[in-house]
Amino acid sequence: MQSKQERVSETIGTEKISRDRQATRLFSKDMMLLMVINFLVMTAVTTQMGTLPLYVTRLGGNAVMSGLVVGIWGLAALAARIPVGKLIDSYGRKQLVLIGIGILAIDFSMLIFVSTIVSLIILRAVQGIGNGTQSTAVATLVADKIPKEKLSIGLGYFSISQTLPAAIGPAIGLMIVENLGFQSLFYFSLLLVSLAFLLTLFIKDSYDIDTQVQKTKQVKTGFKALIRLQSIWVPSLLIFVVSFANAAVAAFLIQFGEQKNLSPAVVGLSFTAQAVIGALARIWFGRMYLYFKSFVLILAGIVMIAAAYICIAFGDTIELLLLAGALDGLGFALLMPLMNAVVLRDVTSEQRGRATAIFSSGTDVAYGLGALVWGIVVSLIGFQGMYLCTTLVVLATLGLVLTHRQLLS
């Protein structure tokens, strides 16, 4: 018969095993909830990507105003990320997620009653701030929930909640606008973010603010200190460069297709292939990560993205454009979680918010600046020449990867 001491020891041992399993578990309840929350918010945002320029036209605006409505969203998100990163590390993750989603809910509520272009531009800027806040906070909270030894795989799975909305959001938005009108679209987006807000209340934030206050007195956690770390600036620079090149696809592929007598609907299938293949690749990322070294996956991702741009440059059929979309989606599916994991691998929990903000800011700048630069390049050497240039830009990152092979492995 067991003694009382033996039973207590057995109970303690069982509890310890349970805690250890929980610590190494990838798909915890919080992780699943965060994926659903991110999916809802990103779907609400992406439903407006292709529809708001139409709304500007409805309000009597021109192409310049449409561009401003689209562009100010990214600039506002960029402006929010760095200060938000500091707030996330200082006051906790969950609070900033709720604040960001709350800003989006208020913004969508006010969009229902918008009747002027000036109001629309202002609300789009507010929407960018809200999205920059919640996305940075959610990404940091996810990093807290993933066991460190499974960081790359976990981030790969989480990014599915960002890729799928990019595939279905614009189509849902156009369908709602065509059948029910713009006000219904804003109600739909409001419903999604309101549901995300309620689900966030059930998330447990394990970040200890009191401990963080003590640690920040001993560790340099400022932006300047972090940006000097190779483990942050190297992967952030790599993603910046490939995103800068990809801005040429996001901004000009439809126009290039029209030059080759391909309809926007046909060219749009390339973006669909990019999103679907990217999502499927992230589902199987864990298996790929088991069979291939991370350095090999990084090299493969870069080569695939470069090959995609070659297909676009010389492709005049839907088959080549679909292949380009698939290669682009697969390449980014390999690079993004791996580079994000490198950024978060060596930082402490009280540095994660700012590290995530730095990594995300590079992408914001890349797409905004890239659209401007490649527009100038197109006017000088044409679409084909531009896409050949993007190929060279992406291949140039191989030098960065080879130079910092040990870091990226």
PLY file of the C-alpha trace (Angstrom):
ply
format ascii 1.0
element vertex 409
property float x
property float y
property float z
element edge 408
property int vertex1
property int vertex2
end_header
0.00 0.00 0.00
1.36 3.39 -1.00
2.34 5.78 1.74
1.02 9.32 1.78
4.45 10.67 0.80
4.63 8.29 -2.20
1.16 9.37 -3.37
2.13 13.05 -3.09
5.36 12.41 -5.04
3.42 10.56 -7.72
0.90 13.39 -7.97
3.65 15.99 -8.27
5.38 13.90 -10.93
2.14 13.55 -12.91
1.50 17.30 -12.73
5.06 17.99 -13.89
4.67 15.68 -16.91
1.37 17.39 -17.74
3.02 20.83 -17.56
5.93 19.65 -19.71
3.57 18.29 -22.35
1.63 21.53 -22.30
4.86 23.52 -22.68
5.89 21.56 -25.80
2.38 21.39 -27.29
2.10 23.39 -30.51
-1.66 23.63 -31.05
-2.82 24.81 -27.67
-6.26 26.34 -27.15
-4.78 29.84 -27.15
-2.81 29.16 -30.34
-5.95 27.98 -32.15
-7.92 30.97 -30.87
-5.22 33.38 -32.05
-5.28 31.83 -35.52
-9.07 32.27 -35.66
-8.81 35.86 -34.38
-6.15 36.75 -36.93
-8.15 35.08 -39.72
-11.28 37.07 -38.83
-9.47 40.42 -38.64
-7.44 39.90 -41.81
-10.55 38.80 -43.71
-12.34 41.96 -42.55
-9.41 44.05 -43.80
-8.81 42.25 -47.12
-12.47 42.45 -48.16
-11.83 46.16 -48.69
-8.58 45.90 -50.67
-10.22 45.78 -54.09
-13.50 47.46 -53.23
-12.52 50.81 -51.68
-11.12 52.21 -54.97
-14.58 51.52 -56.42
-16.11 53.35 -53.46
-13.87 56.35 -54.15
-15.20 56.42 -57.71
-18.76 56.20 -56.37
-18.02 59.26 -54.21
-16.71 61.17 -57.24
-12.97 60.70 -56.72
-10.24 60.04 -59.26
-7.33 57.59 -59.58
-5.02 59.75 -57.45
-7.52 59.76 -54.60
-7.97 55.99 -54.96
-4.22 55.55 -54.67
-4.16 57.74 -51.56
-6.95 55.74 -49.94
-5.04 52.51 -50.59
-1.56 53.82 -49.72
-2.32 55.73 -46.52
-3.40 52.48 -44.87
0.09 51.00 -45.16
1.83 54.20 -44.11
-0.34 54.50 -41.01
0.31 50.85 -40.10
4.05 51.46 -40.48
3.91 54.55 -38.27
2.12 52.56 -35.57
4.32 49.47 -35.41
7.48 50.75 -33.66
5.76 52.66 -30.81
3.25 49.81 -30.49
6.14 47.34 -30.21
7.40 49.24 -27.18
3.93 49.34 -25.62
3.51 45.59 -26.16
6.71 44.92 -24.24
5.84 47.42 -21.52
2.14 46.75 -20.87
1.46 43.24 -22.17
0.26 41.65 -25.38
-3.47 41.05 -24.87
-4.24 44.66 -23.97
-2.75 45.88 -27.25
-4.62 43.23 -29.24
-7.89 44.46 -27.72
-6.99 48.10 -28.35
-6.07 47.41 -31.98
-9.24 45.42 -32.69
-11.28 48.03 -30.81
-9.89 50.75 -33.10
-10.87 48.66 -36.13
-14.39 48.12 -34.77
-14.89 51.86 -34.26
-13.43 52.56 -37.69
-15.75 50.12 -39.52
-18.71 51.53 -37.57
-17.91 55.03 -38.81
-17.28 53.84 -42.39
-20.97 52.88 -42.56
-21.89 56.57 -42.41
-19.05 58.00 -44.56
-20.14 60.19 -47.46
-17.00 62.20 -48.33
-13.59 61.23 -49.68
-11.78 63.22 -46.99
-13.57 61.24 -44.28
-12.73 58.01 -46.08
-9.02 58.89 -46.23
-8.95 59.75 -42.51
-10.74 56.55 -41.55
-8.40 54.48 -43.72
-5.46 55.98 -41.82
-7.15 55.09 -38.52
-7.77 51.59 -39.87
-4.05 51.27 -40.69
-3.15 52.23 -37.12
-5.61 49.71 -35.71
-4.37 46.93 -37.95
-0.71 47.75 -37.29
-1.45 47.60 -33.56
-3.39 44.33 -33.47
-1.24 42.47 -36.00
2.01 43.28 -34.17
0.48 42.37 -30.80
-1.07 39.12 -32.08
2.20 38.04 -33.72
4.07 38.71 -30.45
1.48 36.83 -28.41
1.71 33.88 -30.80
5.51 33.82 -30.38
4.96 33.62 -26.61
2.67 30.61 -27.04
4.94 28.57 -29.34
7.60 26.35 -27.73
11.01 27.74 -28.69
12.16 24.51 -30.33
9.07 24.63 -32.61
9.16 28.34 -33.41
9.69 28.03 -37.19
7.01 25.37 -37.57
4.54 27.20 -35.34
4.97 30.50 -37.16
4.52 28.66 -40.44
1.18 27.27 -39.31
0.08 30.62 -37.87
0.80 32.40 -41.16
-1.99 30.33 -42.75
-4.39 32.68 -40.95
-2.82 35.52 -42.94
-2.54 33.77 -46.30
-6.10 32.45 -46.57
-7.74 35.89 -46.07
-5.54 37.25 -48.86
-7.01 34.56 -51.13
-10.70 34.83 -50.20
-11.07 38.35 -48.76
-11.07 40.40 -52.00
-13.50 37.97 -53.67
-15.87 38.12 -50.69
-15.70 41.91 -50.69
-16.55 42.20 -54.39
-19.42 39.72 -54.02
-20.94 41.67 -51.13
-20.57 45.03 -52.90
-22.09 43.76 -56.15
-25.09 42.17 -54.43
-25.68 44.20 -51.26
-23.71 47.46 -51.52
-20.83 49.11 -49.68
-22.66 49.68 -46.38
-23.27 45.93 -46.14
-19.55 45.36 -46.66
-18.72 47.62 -43.72
-21.34 45.86 -41.56
-19.78 42.52 -42.50
-16.28 43.72 -41.55
-17.64 45.13 -38.28
-19.22 41.76 -37.48
-15.93 39.92 -38.05
-13.80 42.22 -35.88
-16.46 42.27 -33.14
-16.34 38.47 -33.03
-12.52 38.63 -32.95
-12.71 41.08 -30.02
-14.94 38.70 -28.04
-12.65 35.72 -28.72
-9.63 37.73 -27.56
-11.19 37.99 -24.10
-10.69 34.22 -23.72
-6.95 34.40 -24.49
-4.60 34.01 -21.54
-1.65 36.42 -21.63
1.20 34.73 -19.77
3.52 37.73 -20.16
4.61 38.88 -16.68
4.73 42.68 -16.74
6.23 43.02 -13.25
9.10 40.70 -14.16
9.58 42.61 -17.40
9.98 45.91 -15.56
12.86 44.43 -13.55
14.50 42.86 -16.61
14.38 45.98 -18.74
16.56 47.71 -16.16
19.28 45.15 -16.89
18.77 44.45 -20.63
18.90 46.93 -23.50
15.53 46.57 -25.19
15.39 49.81 -27.19
14.94 49.98 -30.94
18.54 51.01 -31.60
19.95 48.19 -29.49
17.81 45.59 -31.27
18.40 46.80 -34.82
22.15 46.31 -34.31
21.68 42.59 -33.66
22.58 40.48 -36.69
19.82 38.03 -35.81
17.32 40.86 -36.37
18.67 43.03 -39.18
19.87 40.18 -41.44
16.51 38.31 -41.76
14.59 41.61 -41.74
16.76 42.92 -44.60
16.31 39.71 -46.58
12.52 39.87 -46.27
12.61 43.59 -47.08
14.46 42.93 -50.35
12.24 40.08 -51.56
9.09 42.01 -50.54
10.44 45.08 -52.34
10.78 42.95 -55.49
7.34 41.39 -54.97
5.77 44.86 -54.90
6.20 44.83 -58.69
3.90 41.82 -58.86
1.30 43.23 -56.48
1.19 46.62 -58.20
1.68 45.92 -61.91
0.85 42.32 -62.82
-2.71 43.19 -63.89
-1.43 45.93 -66.21
1.28 43.66 -67.62
-1.39 41.04 -68.31
-3.52 43.57 -70.18
-0.49 44.39 -72.34
-0.38 40.68 -73.25
-4.15 40.63 -73.91
-4.94 38.71 -70.73
-8.04 39.81 -68.82
-7.81 40.92 -65.16
-9.88 37.87 -64.16
-7.36 35.53 -65.81
-4.36 37.31 -64.31
-6.10 37.25 -60.94
-5.83 33.46 -60.99
-2.08 33.91 -60.50
-2.73 35.67 -57.18
-5.16 32.90 -56.23
-2.52 30.26 -57.00
-0.01 32.23 -54.92
-2.33 32.34 -51.91
-3.56 28.73 -52.15
-0.12 27.19 -52.69
1.28 29.41 -49.93
-1.38 28.16 -47.51
-0.88 24.49 -48.45
2.89 24.86 -48.12
2.47 26.23 -44.62
0.32 23.24 -43.69
3.11 20.90 -44.80
5.89 23.14 -43.54
6.46 21.01 -40.45
7.15 17.92 -42.57
9.50 19.85 -44.90
11.32 21.21 -41.87
11.95 17.66 -40.66
13.47 16.46 -43.94
15.42 19.55 -45.03
17.80 21.86 -43.22
16.55 25.41 -42.75
19.44 26.75 -44.83
18.36 24.57 -47.78
14.76 25.78 -47.44
15.94 29.42 -47.43
17.97 28.91 -50.61
15.05 27.07 -52.23
12.66 29.89 -51.32
14.87 32.54 -52.89
15.38 30.54 -56.10
11.63 29.86 -56.40
10.73 33.54 -56.05
13.35 34.51 -58.66
12.05 31.80 -61.00
8.51 33.16 -60.56
9.58 36.58 -61.86
11.31 35.00 -64.86
8.05 33.19 -65.67
6.21 36.51 -65.51
8.79 38.32 -67.66
8.62 35.79 -70.48
5.18 34.35 -69.93
2.25 35.21 -72.19
-0.05 32.33 -71.19
-2.19 31.64 -68.16
-0.20 28.45 -67.50
3.03 30.38 -66.94
1.27 32.95 -64.77
-0.21 30.16 -62.64
3.25 28.61 -62.34
4.63 32.01 -61.35
1.96 32.42 -58.67
2.62 28.93 -57.31
6.40 29.48 -57.15
5.98 32.91 -55.55
3.57 31.56 -52.94
5.78 28.56 -52.14
8.93 30.69 -51.93
7.41 33.15 -49.48
5.85 30.29 -47.49
9.36 28.97 -46.89
11.09 32.29 -46.21
8.66 34.19 -44.00
8.34 31.78 -41.02
12.04 30.88 -41.11
13.17 34.52 -41.09
10.60 35.44 -38.46
11.88 32.59 -36.29
15.48 33.83 -36.61
14.38 37.31 -35.51
12.64 35.93 -32.41
15.09 33.13 -31.64
17.67 35.06 -29.62
15.58 37.87 -28.11
14.08 37.80 -24.64
10.34 37.90 -24.00
10.57 41.61 -23.13
12.13 42.30 -26.55
9.69 40.35 -28.71
7.23 43.18 -29.29
9.87 45.51 -30.71
11.60 42.72 -32.63
8.28 41.79 -34.26
7.60 45.45 -35.04
11.00 45.83 -36.75
10.47 42.70 -38.84
6.94 43.72 -39.88
7.92 47.33 -40.61
10.40 46.19 -43.24
7.58 44.56 -45.19
5.40 47.68 -44.94
8.18 49.90 -46.25
9.11 47.40 -48.99
5.65 47.28 -50.55
5.06 51.02 -50.27
8.47 52.06 -51.59
8.57 49.22 -54.13
5.38 50.31 -55.89
6.87 53.79 -56.35
10.33 52.66 -57.52
9.09 49.97 -59.90
6.64 52.43 -61.39
9.60 54.58 -62.39
11.49 51.54 -63.70
8.50 50.53 -65.86
8.44 53.96 -67.47
12.13 53.56 -68.40
12.54 49.92 -69.51
9.03 48.45 -69.69
7.33 45.62 -67.81
9.55 42.80 -69.03
12.72 44.68 -68.13
11.28 45.49 -64.72
10.52 41.85 -63.90
14.00 40.82 -65.00
15.35 43.47 -62.60
13.24 42.05 -59.77
14.76 38.63 -60.51
18.27 40.04 -60.10
17.28 41.85 -56.91
16.00 38.62 -55.34
19.04 36.60 -56.44
21.27 39.25 -54.86
20.00 38.12 -51.45
21.91 34.85 -51.96
25.06 36.81 -51.09
23.51 37.88 -47.80
22.41 34.32 -47.04
25.78 32.76 -47.84
27.63 35.41 -45.81
25.45 34.74 -42.76
24.96 31.01 -43.29
25.66 30.05 -39.69
23.25 32.65 -38.32
20.43 31.59 -40.66
20.95 27.90 -39.98
0 1
1 2
2 3
3 4
4 5
5 6
6 7
7 8
8 9
9 10
10 11
11 12
12 13
13 14
14 15
15 16
16 17
17 18
18 19
19 20
20 21
21 22
22 23
23 24
24 25
25 26
26 27
27 28
28 29
29 30
30 31
31 32
32 33
33 34
34 35
35 36
36 37
37 38
38 39
39 40
40 41
41 42
42 43
43 44
44 45
45 46
46 47
47 48
48 49
49 50
50 51
51 52
52 53
53 54
54 55
55 56
56 57
57 58
58 59
59 60
60 61
61 62
62 63
63 64
64 65
65 66
66 67
67 68
68 69
69 70
70 71
71 72
72 73
73 74
74 75
75 76
76 77
77 78
78 79
79 80
80 81
81 82
82 83
83 84
84 85
85 86
86 87
87 88
88 89
89 90
90 91
91 92
92 93
93 94
94 95
95 96
96 97
97 98
98 99
99 100
100 101
101 102
102 103
103 104
104 105
105 106
106 107
107 108
108 109
109 110
110 111
111 112
112 113
113 114
114 115
115 116
116 117
117 118
118 119
119 120
120 121
121 122
122 123
123 124
124 125
125 126
126 127
127 128
128 129
129 130
130 131
131 132
132 133
133 134
134 135
135 136
136 137
137 138
138 139
139 140
140 141
141 142
142 143
143 144
144 145
145 146
146 147
147 148
148 149
149 150
150 151
151 152
152 153
153 154
154 155
155 156
156 157
157 158
158 159
159 160
160 161
161 162
162 163
163 164
164 165
165 166
166 167
167 168
168 169
169 170
170 171
171 172
172 173
173 174
174 175
175 176
176 177
177 178
178 179
179 180
180 181
181 182
182 183
183 184
184 185
185 186
186 187
187 188
188 189
189 190
190 191
191 192
192 193
193 194
194 195
195 196
196 197
197 198
198 199
199 200
200 201
201 202
202 203
203 204
204 205
205 206
206 207
207 208
208 209
209 210
210 211
211 212
212 213
213 214
214 215
215 216
216 217
217 218
218 219
219 220
220 221
221 222
222 223
223 224
224 225
225 226
226 227
227 228
228 229
229 230
230 231
231 232
232 233
233 234
234 235
235 236
236 237
237 238
238 239
239 240
240 241
241 242
242 243
243 244
244 245
245 246
246 247
247 248
248 249
249 250
250 251
251 252
252 253
253 254
254 255
255 256
256 257
257 258
258 259
259 260
260 261
261 262
262 263
263 264
264 265
265 266
266 267
267 268
268 269
269 270
270 271
271 272
272 273
273 274
274 275
275 276
276 277
277 278
278 279
279 280
280 281
281 282
282 283
283 284
284 285
285 286
286 287
287 288
288 289
289 290
290 291
291 292
292 293
293 294
294 295
295 296
296 297
297 298
298 299
299 300
300 301
301 302
302 303
303 304
304 305
305 306
306 307
307 308
308 309
309 310
310 311
311 312
312 313
313 314
314 315
315 316
316 317
317 318
318 319
319 320
320 321
321 322
322 323
323 324
324 325
325 326
326 327
327 328
328 329
329 330
330 331
331 332
332 333
333 334
334 335
335 336
336 337
337 338
338 339
339 340
340 341
341 342
342 343
343 344
344 345
345 346
346 347
347 348
348 349
349 350
350 351
351 352
352 353
353 354
354 355
355 356
356 357
357 358
358 359
359 360
360 361
361 362
362 363
363 364
364 365
365 366
366 367
367 368
368 369
369 370
370 371
371 372
372 373
373 374
374 375
375 376
376 377
377 378
378 379
379 380
380 381
381 382
382 383
383 384
384 385
385 386
386 387
387 388
388 389
389 390
390 391
391 392
392 393
393 394
394 395
395 396
396 397
397 398
398 399
399 400
400 401
401 402
402 403
403 404
404 405
405 406
406 407
407 408
